[in-house]
Amino acid sequence: MKIKIKLATFFLLSLIMSLCLFFDNGFLGFHYPDSLSQSPIRSVKIVKGITTVNGKPLFPLGFYHVSWQSTAVERIKAMQNIAKAGFNTIHVSSTTDINDESSYGDFLDRSAQQGIYVITEQQINLQNVVKEFKHKPAVLAWNIADDVNDGKQTPHDIRQLNHKIKSLDSNHITYISGYSDEIYKFENCSDIIAMQSYPIGNNDEISSTYRRVSLTRETVAPFNGTVYANIQAFSWSDSQEHLKHPVIPTFNEVRNMTYQALVAGAKGIIYYTYYDRSWYLPDHPQLWEGLKSLVPEIKTITPFLLQGSWRKIDINYPNIFGAIWVLNGQALAIVVNASDQAIDHLIISLPISVKNLHSSVPEISEMNFGQGKLYGKIQPLAVHIYSGNL
């Protein structure tokens, strides 16, 4: 496992030098090298399906921190660990504790110093929180509704709340998260719809990630919204069976779901979760170290994800998904096997003309390119990443 992670990182980093020729400030769209506090005037918008901060595209990549039962000190420590690992976003809870009002302002200031953007949820007094903290440089978005499919709020209710929050703060965006195919009912309820994918240990197929993120992308497209993916990085603890026999996702499973979401058109990834009352990610070092290794991978391809022209690759095999992006005469293609079966003779016709494609991780790729097609073998849960020229 460690060898594969290192190989993947090494060969993906080989793309960086050529990509940096096209983009200012290194990895445009991932995060800014200076602390956010140096840029006090913030304007966060969705432009053509992309999150922008002061006009620059951003790919949010980070974690939930379910802060209701943690302390302010623990919340800051989690943010610092996430920042140290190279992530750029945290989704946290502002509690109703009167002591949290001042400490939350300190948390936002410290996040800005670390270059971390913050999505805030507050289930009772969100409007007060918005008024109090909307000027903080770390603010990215306000979570106005979580688990929108649970029947507690109607789409009309959420649209009304969205209007109230936007009237209080026109400089930031709003966020909701859902988990079912009925997400389409919540179109135009917020700037961001995040689709949850938590199939491991939950009697669901890992391949459901692609389908649900795709559905969400189609839902937000007519309204200039954007889609994020909430990818599982925890074990379920909602039953005695789960508590007795926890099913912890492997890094390969989480990486596979991550790339399914990217291929489906996600413009941000917020993993659930770094912490909640029954889960602390650093207690699972293999998964935590693996997730850290994803940062340079995604950072490398971020220009394509945000500014490239995306095309779906139609693949006539179940649970094999692909997409290709074109940017400045370069192509990036990703193919994901979201099944536990190897495909020995896979043939993929590309939807555009490409002169060449080379695997970014040749030691673990068993596919070749020729006559406009990728062909060969793909292993279970494999992710193939290719780069080339038009």
C-alpha positions as MATLAB code, in Angstrom:
seq = 'MKIKIKLATFFLLSLIMSLCLFFDNGFLGFHYPDSLSQSPIRSVKIVKGITTVNGKPLFPLGFYHVSWQSTAVERIKAMQNIAKAGFNTIHVSSTTDINDESSYGDFLDRSAQQGIYVITEQQINLQNVVKEFKHKPAVLAWNIADDVNDGKQTPHDIRQLNHKIKSLDSNHITYISGYSDEIYKFENCSDIIAMQSYPIGNNDEISSTYRRVSLTRETVAPFNGTVYANIQAFSWSDSQEHLKHPVIPTFNEVRNMTYQALVAGAKGIIYYTYYDRSWYLPDHPQLWEGLKSLVPEIKTITPFLLQGSWRKIDINYPNIFGAIWVLNGQALAIVVNASDQAIDHLIISLPISVKNLHSSVPEISEMNFGQGKLYGKIQPLAVHIYSGNL';
ca = [
       0.000    0.000    0.000;
       2.710    2.525    0.977;
       4.638    1.779   -2.244;
       1.546    2.390   -4.386;
       0.807    5.677   -2.627;
       4.358    6.901   -3.137;
       4.404    5.846   -6.795;
       1.091    7.547   -7.494;
       2.251   10.754   -5.857;
       5.615   10.721   -7.660;
       4.203   10.310  -11.144;
       1.320   12.707  -10.624;
       3.736   15.343   -9.417;
       5.581   14.926  -12.708;
       2.654   16.776  -14.324;
       3.175   19.859  -12.203;
       6.002   21.504  -14.130;
       4.085   21.575  -17.407;
       0.849   22.697  -15.772;
       2.533   25.553  -13.937;
       3.505   27.080  -17.282;
      -0.152   27.966  -17.784;
      -1.187   29.218  -14.358;
      -0.164   32.080  -12.126;
       0.708   31.517   -8.467;
       1.502   27.811   -8.904;
      -1.596   25.713   -8.292;
      -4.332   28.124   -9.231;
      -7.612   27.013   -7.720;
      -6.365   25.037   -4.732;
      -5.381   27.612   -2.138;
      -3.438   30.787   -1.796;
       0.105   30.673   -0.399;
      -0.418   33.655    1.912;
      -2.678   33.670    4.946;
      -6.247   34.686    4.181;
      -6.028   37.442    6.781;
      -3.859   39.398    4.353;
      -6.883   39.775    2.054;
      -9.644   41.107    4.344;
     -12.116   41.909    1.564;
     -13.755   38.655    0.510;
     -16.192   37.989   -2.290;
     -17.189   34.359   -2.726;
     -19.342   33.584   -5.763;
     -20.308   30.690   -7.994;
     -19.310   31.504  -11.563;
     -20.184   28.984  -14.278;
     -20.392   26.220  -11.689;
     -17.054   27.090  -10.056;
     -16.445   28.449   -6.563;
     -14.522   31.715   -6.845;
     -12.885   33.794   -4.124;
     -12.221   37.397   -5.109;
     -12.594   36.287   -8.717;
     -10.118   33.394   -8.500;
     -11.350   29.807   -8.876;
     -11.088   27.561   -5.823;
     -11.405   23.796   -5.403;
     -12.436   23.232   -1.763;
     -10.862   20.074   -0.351;
     -11.233   19.265    3.299;
     -13.226   17.722    6.117;
     -16.256   17.974    8.315;
     -15.610   18.524   12.005;
     -18.806   17.849   13.957;
     -18.096   20.285   16.750;
     -21.193   20.028   18.932;
     -19.490   17.797   21.505;
     -15.937   19.081   21.208;
     -14.213   22.023   22.827;
     -13.019   25.208   21.151;
      -9.431   24.047   21.701;
     -10.119   20.687   20.036;
     -11.760   22.450   17.094;
      -8.681   24.637   16.576;
      -6.344   21.649   16.843;
      -8.357   19.757   14.219;
      -8.227   22.738   11.869;
      -4.469   23.044   12.327;
      -3.948   19.324   11.614;
      -6.080   19.553    8.490;
      -4.139   22.603    7.319;
      -0.801   20.935    8.046;
      -1.858   18.006    5.857;
      -2.377   20.420    2.943;
      -6.175   20.605    2.832;
      -7.825   23.995    2.372;
     -11.349   23.758    3.828;
     -13.102   22.725    7.036;
     -16.829   22.420    7.732;
     -17.503   23.113   11.417;
     -20.282   23.723   13.896;
     -20.768   26.979   15.766;
     -22.488   25.981   18.994;
     -25.121   27.891   20.975;
     -22.855   28.006   24.029;
     -22.454   31.667   24.988;
     -18.737   31.017   25.450;
     -18.466   29.862   21.857;
     -19.426   33.243   20.413;
     -16.067   34.804   21.174;
     -14.097   31.593   20.660;
     -15.657   31.110   17.220;
     -14.365   34.469   16.107;
     -10.920   33.408   17.318;
     -11.296   30.127   15.430;
     -12.096   31.964   12.200;
      -9.104   34.259   12.688;
      -6.788   31.315   13.290;
      -8.212   29.522   10.247;
      -7.442   32.558    8.115;
      -3.879   32.575    9.396;
      -3.558   28.922    8.337;
      -5.063   29.548    4.889;
      -8.162   27.481    5.698;
     -11.629   28.335    4.380;
     -14.572   27.636    6.682;
     -18.103   26.400    6.013;
     -20.215   27.090    9.122;
     -23.338   25.358   10.359;
     -25.535   26.582   13.214;
     -28.819   24.808   13.674;
     -30.580   27.365   15.888;
     -29.164   30.879   15.498;
     -27.569   30.835   12.055;
     -28.757   34.340   11.188;
     -27.069   35.770   14.274;
     -23.875   33.905   13.444;
     -23.921   35.279    9.906;
     -24.361   38.857   11.120;
     -21.587   38.453   13.681;
     -18.941   36.770   11.531;
     -19.645   37.586    7.873;
     -16.671   39.954    7.726;
     -14.146   37.290    8.753;
     -11.701   36.475    5.900;
     -11.910   32.695    6.454;
     -15.651   32.506    5.747;
     -16.417   30.506    2.605;
     -20.051   29.456    2.977;
     -22.988   29.053    5.356;
     -24.591   25.638    5.734;
     -28.305   26.375    5.797;
     -29.574   22.767    5.849;
     -27.998   19.378    6.469;
     -29.567   16.035    5.470;
     -32.171   17.873    3.414;
     -33.848   14.591    2.432;
     -34.851   13.750    6.022;
     -38.266   15.425    5.727;
     -37.707   17.983    8.489;
     -37.665   20.916    6.051;
     -39.396   21.435    2.729;
     -37.666   22.908   -0.313;
     -39.811   26.006    0.226;
     -38.533   26.358    3.806;
     -34.926   26.113    2.671;
     -35.402   28.576   -0.185;
     -36.832   31.093    2.275;
     -33.880   30.620    4.634;
     -31.491   30.924    1.709;
     -33.066   34.259    0.800;
     -32.728   35.504    4.402;
     -29.066   34.504    4.651;
     -28.231   36.053    1.280;
     -29.956   39.292    2.323;
     -27.744   39.371    5.431;
     -24.560   38.473    3.567;
     -24.370   38.915   -0.183;
     -20.609   38.292   -0.249;
     -20.683   34.587    0.589;
     -22.414   31.487   -0.653;
     -24.858   29.009    0.864;
     -24.561   25.246    1.210;
     -26.894   22.294    1.707;
     -26.164   18.575    1.871;
     -28.332   15.612    0.955;
     -28.159   11.881    0.417;
     -30.915   10.521   -1.826;
     -32.072   10.575   -5.427;
     -34.726   13.106   -4.400;
     -32.053   15.789   -4.216;
     -33.575   17.231   -7.394;
     -36.446   18.607   -5.276;
     -33.966   21.019   -3.696;
     -32.873   22.693   -6.906;
     -32.191   26.406   -6.535;
     -32.285   26.211   -2.728;
     -28.617   27.172   -2.271;
     -25.438   27.970   -4.170;
     -23.898   24.581   -3.329;
     -25.542   21.189   -3.129;
     -23.283   18.592   -1.565;
     -24.126   14.958   -2.247;
     -23.300   12.475    0.490;
     -21.808    9.098   -0.394;
     -21.450    6.825    2.642;
     -21.942    3.303    1.245;
     -19.271    1.332    3.110;
     -20.904   -0.777    5.824;
     -24.306    0.645    4.900;
     -25.607   -1.992    2.450;
     -24.999    0.271   -0.509;
     -22.831   -0.032   -3.590;
     -19.650    1.995   -3.810;
     -20.568    2.753   -7.434;
     -23.562    4.787   -6.216;
     -21.166    7.702   -5.703;
     -20.893    8.430   -9.421;
     -24.614    8.200  -10.108;
     -25.667   10.462   -7.226;
     -23.035   13.121   -7.843;
     -24.008   13.105  -11.530;
     -27.655   13.596  -10.577;
     -26.696   16.505   -8.340;
     -24.591   18.091  -11.095;
     -27.594   17.964  -13.409;
     -29.787   19.454  -10.659;
     -27.621   22.536  -10.044;
     -26.607   23.228  -13.652;
     -29.653   25.315  -14.719;
     -29.312   27.607  -11.677;
     -25.605   28.499  -11.773;
     -25.036   26.355   -8.710;
     -22.231   23.944   -8.026;
     -21.903   20.413   -6.686;
     -19.596   19.233   -3.930;
     -19.249   15.633   -2.779;
     -19.276   14.484    0.829;
     -17.187   11.309    0.680;
     -17.193    8.715    3.456;
     -14.156    8.728    5.736;
     -15.740    7.139    8.826;
     -17.355    3.920   10.003;
     -21.058    3.753   10.722;
     -22.004    3.656   14.413;
     -25.794    3.886   14.189;
     -26.517    0.363   15.463;
     -25.206   -2.156   17.972;
     -23.983   -4.297   15.086;
     -21.969   -1.420   13.658;
     -20.546   -0.631   17.089;
     -19.634   -4.258   17.689;
     -18.230   -4.856   14.192;
     -17.235   -1.497   12.692;
     -16.613   -1.446    8.950;
     -13.888    1.110    8.317;
     -13.455    2.207    4.700;
     -10.094    1.357    3.218;
      -8.042    4.086    1.617;
      -8.535    2.413   -1.787;
     -12.301    2.649   -1.322;
     -12.168    6.317   -0.289;
      -9.809    7.175   -3.140;
     -12.092    5.370   -5.575;
     -15.152    7.301   -4.364;
     -13.181   10.540   -4.574;
     -12.338    9.994   -8.226;
     -15.862    8.809   -9.020;
     -17.052   12.176   -7.713;
     -14.478   14.090   -9.759;
     -15.354   12.189  -12.931;
     -19.031   12.940  -12.246;
     -18.294   16.667  -12.092;
     -17.811   17.516   -8.404;
     -16.190   20.927   -7.882;
     -15.280   20.367   -4.236;
     -14.717   17.436   -1.870;
     -15.562   17.654    1.832;
     -14.877   14.312    3.554;
     -17.104   13.160    6.373;
     -15.545   13.223    8.859;
     -12.389   14.202   10.705;
     -14.283   14.086   13.993;
     -17.669   13.298   15.447;
     -18.652   11.832   18.803;
     -17.888    8.260   17.695;
     -15.039    8.840   15.214;
     -11.609   10.488   15.227;
      -9.758   10.090   11.948;
      -6.162   10.187   13.320;
      -7.046    7.082   15.382;
      -7.031    5.284   12.005;
      -3.537    6.144   10.727;
      -3.621    4.071    7.546;
      -6.725    5.881    6.318;
      -5.496    9.288    7.529;
      -2.091    8.901    5.872;
      -3.740    7.756    2.671;
      -6.034   10.766    2.618;
      -3.039   13.048    3.077;
      -1.503   11.488   -0.036;
      -4.544   12.577   -2.061;
      -3.718   16.258   -1.560;
      -0.854   16.446   -4.103;
      -2.815   14.272   -6.526;
      -5.840   16.535   -6.560;
      -3.746   19.688   -6.369;
      -1.977   18.632   -9.565;
      -5.155   18.170  -11.590;
      -7.104   21.088  -10.098;
      -6.546   23.422  -13.116;
      -8.290   20.855  -15.324;
     -11.119   20.317  -12.824;
     -11.866   24.025  -12.551;
     -10.926   25.520  -15.910;
     -10.888   22.588  -18.296;
     -13.616   21.601  -20.725;
     -15.214   18.444  -19.246;
     -16.606   15.584  -21.329;
     -18.089   12.332  -20.155;
     -16.497    9.175  -21.576;
     -19.200    6.637  -22.445;
     -17.997    3.187  -21.365;
     -20.074    0.128  -22.139;
     -19.181   -1.753  -18.992;
     -21.130   -1.607  -15.725;
     -19.532    0.473  -12.974;
     -16.644    1.712  -15.119;
     -16.739    5.510  -15.291;
     -14.609    8.031  -17.122;
     -14.206   11.662  -18.110;
     -11.755   13.756  -20.093;
     -10.822   17.411  -19.627;
      -9.126   19.680  -22.176;
      -7.178   22.796  -21.237;
      -4.635   24.832  -23.217;
      -3.951   22.047  -25.695;
      -3.541   19.413  -22.999;
      -5.841   16.549  -22.064;
      -6.480   14.811  -18.763;
      -8.417   11.529  -18.751;
      -9.543    9.588  -15.684;
     -11.035    6.078  -15.695;
     -12.448    4.526  -12.502;
     -13.400    0.911  -11.856;
     -16.071    1.175   -9.164;
     -16.463   -2.589   -8.833;
     -14.710   -5.475   -7.120;
     -14.107   -7.201  -10.478;
     -11.163   -6.845  -12.835;
     -11.926   -6.201  -16.510;
      -9.361   -7.980  -18.688;
     -10.186   -6.626  -22.129;
     -11.519   -3.134  -21.611;
     -11.750   -0.913  -24.708;
     -12.605    2.765  -24.270;
     -13.239    5.089  -27.204;
     -12.498    8.711  -26.360;
     -15.068   11.380  -27.272;
     -12.404   13.754  -28.631;
      -9.286   13.445  -30.793;
      -6.087   13.154  -28.741;
      -2.575   12.704  -30.151;
      -1.251   10.782  -27.183;
      -2.078    9.750  -23.643;
       0.402    8.525  -21.059;
      -0.423    6.994  -17.718;
       0.590    9.185  -14.813;
       1.244    6.022  -12.794;
       2.650    3.602  -15.395;
       3.850    1.009  -12.872;
       0.285    0.176  -11.822;
      -1.565    0.849  -15.098;
      -2.254   -2.069  -17.418;
      -3.814   -0.073  -20.240;
      -2.380    1.403  -23.427;
      -3.423    4.123  -25.865;
      -3.723    3.844  -29.629;
      -6.025    4.898  -32.478;
      -8.055    7.122  -30.183;
      -8.741    4.344  -27.682;
      -7.585    3.171  -24.275;
      -7.396   -0.589  -24.063;
      -6.193   -3.239  -21.676;
      -6.916   -4.387  -18.133;
      -8.238   -2.493  -15.140;
      -8.071   -3.930  -11.641;
     -10.848   -3.811   -9.002;
     -11.309   -0.306   -7.518;
      -8.492    0.987   -9.744;
      -8.171    4.634  -10.741;
      -6.291    5.344  -13.974;
      -5.089    8.889  -14.690;
      -3.721    9.835  -18.107;
      -2.285   13.037  -19.541;
      -1.453   13.975  -23.107;
      -1.708   16.479  -25.931;
      -4.417   17.252  -28.451;
];
